[in-house]
Amino acid sequence: MRGRKRKMAYYRALVTGATSGIGAAFARELPDRTALLLTGRNDDRLSEMRAELGRPGRQVDCVQADLARTEDRDKLISRAEEFGIDLAAAQRRAAMTSWTRTCAFIPTAWM
């Protein structure tokens, strides 16, 4: 496949802090084919993000949660597992990946 660009596949993404700042910006930049699980403390802003990011054929779910609270973290972990996101694998991957290597995987069109 020389000379052909490989398409990056994004299937599901959990975006924390998705109602403002970096979290909201990151959620907006993910490809339309990515199913999104958004979390934040403000339920109204989560609803606005769901409406903004929703597309035909795209799943956008929201979990209102304050990640400083144990019960909210447990709720998010449970929902992420239902959504098909393996947080244990993501945590292991994050622990083994340096910031520089992580940044190398971000397409330059996003920057």
C-alpha positions in Angstrom: 0.0 0.0 0.0 2.8 2.3 -0.8 1.8 5.9 -1.4 -1.7 5.6 0.2 -2.5 7.3 3.5 -3.7 5.1 6.2 -7.0 6.2 7.8 -6.9 6.4 11.5 -9.8 4.5 13.1 -11.6 5.9 16.1 -14.4 3.9 17.4 -15.2 5.1 20.9 -13.9 7.9 23.0 -14.5 8.9 26.7 -13.9 12.6 27.1 -13.7 14.0 30.6 -14.3 17.7 31.3 -16.3 17.7 28.0 -18.4 20.8 28.8 -15.6 23.4 28.5 -11.9 24.1 27.8 -9.6 21.4 26.5 -12.2 18.6 27.0 -14.8 20.4 24.9 -12.3 21.3 22.2 -11.0 17.7 22.1 -14.6 16.3 21.8 -15.3 18.7 18.9 -12.1 17.6 17.0 -12.8 13.9 17.1 -13.9 12.4 13.7 -17.6 12.2 13.1 -17.5 8.4 13.1 -16.4 8.3 16.7 -19.0 7.3 19.3 -18.6 9.7 22.3 -19.1 9.2 26.0 -18.9 12.7 27.4 -18.7 13.5 31.1 -18.7 16.8 33.1 -20.3 18.3 36.2 -22.9 20.5 34.4 -25.8 18.6 33.1 -27.2 21.5 31.0 -23.8 22.0 29.3 -23.6 18.2 28.7 -27.0 18.4 26.9 -25.7 21.3 24.8 -22.6 19.3 23.8 -24.7 16.2 22.9 -26.9 18.4 20.7 -23.8 20.1 19.1 -21.9 16.9 18.5 -24.7 14.6 17.5 -24.8 13.4 13.9 -26.9 10.8 12.1 -25.4 7.5 12.9 -23.2 8.8 15.7 -23.8 7.8 19.3 -23.3 10.5 21.9 -23.9 9.6 25.5 -23.4 11.8 28.5 -22.7 11.1 32.2 -23.0 13.9 34.7 -20.3 13.3 37.2 -17.9 15.1 39.5 -14.8 12.9 39.3 -13.7 14.1 42.8 -16.5 12.0 44.2 -16.1 8.2 44.5 -19.7 7.4 43.7 -19.5 9.5 40.5 -16.3 7.8 39.4 -17.9 4.4 40.0 -21.0 5.6 37.9 -18.7 6.7 35.1 -16.6 3.5 35.1 -19.8 1.4 34.9 -21.2 3.4 32.0 -17.8 3.3 30.2 -17.8 -0.5 30.4 -21.4 -0.6 29.1 -20.3 1.7 26.3 -17.5 -0.7 25.4 -14.5 1.2 26.7 -11.9 -0.8 28.6 -10.6 1.7 31.2 -8.2 -0.8 32.7 -6.5 -1.2 29.3 -6.5 2.5 28.7 -4.9 3.1 32.1 -2.2 0.5 31.4 -1.5 2.1 28.1 -1.3 5.6 29.6 1.2 4.4 32.2 3.5 3.0 29.6 3.3 5.9 27.1 5.3 9.0 27.4 3.7 12.4 26.6 6.0 12.8 23.6 4.9 9.5 22.1 1.2 10.3 22.8 1.5 13.6 21.0 3.0 11.8 18.0 -0.3 10.0 17.5 -2.3 13.2 17.3 -3.0 14.1 13.6 -1.4 17.4 12.7 -4.8 18.6 11.3 -6.0 18.7 14.9 -3.4 21.1 16.0 
